[in-house]
């Protein structure tokens, strides 16, 4: 996962949608593996009652920020990688996956 990259820095802040969201074809494949519908993922990303948390971020360029978002509202914790593109005024959901418990702290916020 991208989190291994030295460019990523741990953070802890609420995720908030800033621009219209695009979803990559890869995300649809990954959603099938976790048995989730796109509508469920979008609902969790937009959940004001239990807002998702950005746990790591990295600047890809001067205008693109990659965020690793933790979702705890699902049956199991999920990580969602989102690129926020300021120049294009859009967000791209790149991937979603279940983090391996052996690779993450008990709260799934930091890699071991």
Backbone torsions as a table, in degrees:
resi	resn	phi	psi	omega
1	UNK	NA	159.4	-177.3
2	UNK	-60.9	-23.4	-174.7
3	UNK	-60.5	-26.7	179.9
4	UNK	-65.0	-22.3	-176.5
5	UNK	-64.1	135.8	-178.9
6	UNK	-62.7	-16.7	-179.9
7	UNK	-71.2	-22.4	-178.4
8	UNK	-75.5	138.4	178.1
9	UNK	-122.9	131.6	177.0
10	UNK	-62.6	138.4	174.8
11	UNK	-140.9	170.8	174.0
12	UNK	-146.9	97.5	178.0
13	UNK	-151.1	157.9	179.7
14	UNK	-70.4	141.7	174.2
15	UNK	-78.3	138.1	172.6
16	UNK	-139.0	135.1	179.2
17	UNK	-72.4	128.9	-179.7
18	UNK	-110.5	-28.4	-175.2
19	UNK	-137.6	168.5	173.5
20	UNK	-56.0	147.1	-172.6
21	UNK	-107.8	131.5	172.2
22	UNK	-107.8	150.2	-179.5
23	UNK	-122.0	126.8	-179.6
24	UNK	-72.5	156.3	176.7
25	UNK	-59.1	-34.3	179.9
26	UNK	-58.0	-37.1	-179.1
27	UNK	-61.7	-39.2	179.5
28	UNK	-61.9	-40.7	176.6
29	UNK	-63.3	-44.2	-178.9
30	UNK	-66.5	-36.8	178.7
31	UNK	-63.0	-36.1	177.0
32	UNK	-62.8	-37.5	-177.8
33	UNK	-69.3	-26.5	178.0
34	UNK	-101.2	5.7	177.0
35	UNK	58.2	54.0	-179.3
36	UNK	-132.0	144.1	175.0
37	UNK	-88.5	153.9	178.3
38	UNK	-57.7	-39.7	179.8
39	UNK	-59.6	-36.2	177.8
40	UNK	-67.1	-42.6	178.4
41	UNK	-62.1	-46.6	-179.8
42	UNK	-62.2	-41.6	178.9
43	UNK	-60.9	-40.6	179.8
44	UNK	-69.4	-38.0	178.0
45	UNK	-67.1	-28.8	-178.4
46	UNK	-95.9	3.6	-172.9
47	UNK	-68.4	110.6	179.3
48	UNK	-78.8	-27.1	-178.2
49	UNK	-73.1	-41.0	177.1
50	UNK	-127.7	75.7	-173.9
51	UNK	-65.8	141.1	176.9
52	UNK	-67.5	161.7	-176.3
53	UNK	-117.5	133.9	170.8
54	UNK	-80.6	122.1	-176.8
55	UNK	-107.2	-13.2	177.1
56	UNK	-158.7	153.7	178.5
57	UNK	-150.6	156.9	177.5
58	UNK	-153.4	137.9	175.7
59	UNK	-81.9	120.8	177.8
60	UNK	-81.9	-33.5	177.5
61	UNK	-156.7	-171.3	179.9
62	UNK	-65.6	-22.8	-175.8
63	UNK	-118.3	-3.5	-177.2
64	UNK	-118.1	121.4	178.4
65	UNK	-112.3	123.5	176.3
66	UNK	-95.4	128.6	-178.9
67	UNK	-118.3	137.6	171.5
68	UNK	-102.7	116.7	-172.8
69	UNK	-107.9	134.1	178.1
70	UNK	-99.7	126.7	175.5
71	UNK	-112.1	124.4	179.2
72	UNK	-111.0	1.4	-176.3
73	UNK	-80.6	-12.4	-176.7
74	UNK	-84.0	174.2	178.0
75	UNK	-58.8	-33.5	178.1
76	UNK	-131.7	156.1	177.8
77	UNK	-63.0	145.4	177.4
78	UNK	-130.1	147.9	170.2
79	UNK	-109.8	138.4	178.8
80	UNK	-126.7	127.5	177.4
81	UNK	-98.3	124.8	-176.4
82	UNK	-129.4	131.8	174.2
83	UNK	-101.9	122.4	177.2
84	UNK	-98.1	113.2	-176.9
85	UNK	-104.2	101.3	-178.1
86	UNK	-64.7	-40.1	-177.0
87	UNK	-64.5	-41.8	-179.2
88	UNK	-89.7	-6.8	-177.5
89	UNK	52.6	56.4	178.2
90	UNK	-150.4	159.2	173.4
91	UNK	-117.6	137.4	178.2
92	UNK	-117.7	119.4	173.7
93	UNK	-80.4	117.1	-172.2
94	UNK	-92.3	-45.4	179.6
95	UNK	-158.0	163.9	174.3
96	UNK	-141.3	140.5	-178.7
97	UNK	-157.6	161.1	172.7
98	UNK	-87.9	120.1	178.4
99	UNK	-69.8	140.6	176.5
100	UNK	-72.2	124.9	-179.5
101	UNK	-56.5	-32.8	-179.1
102	UNK	-69.7	-18.8	-177.5
103	UNK	-100.2	-7.7	-174.8
104	UNK	-128.3	156.5	174.0
105	UNK	-63.6	166.9	-175.8
106	UNK	-57.6	-27.8	179.8
107	UNK	-92.7	2.2	177.0
108	UNK	64.5	21.6	-177.8
109	UNK	-100.1	-21.9	-177.7
110	UNK	-135.0	139.0	176.0
111	UNK	-73.8	140.0	178.9
112	UNK	-71.4	NA	NA
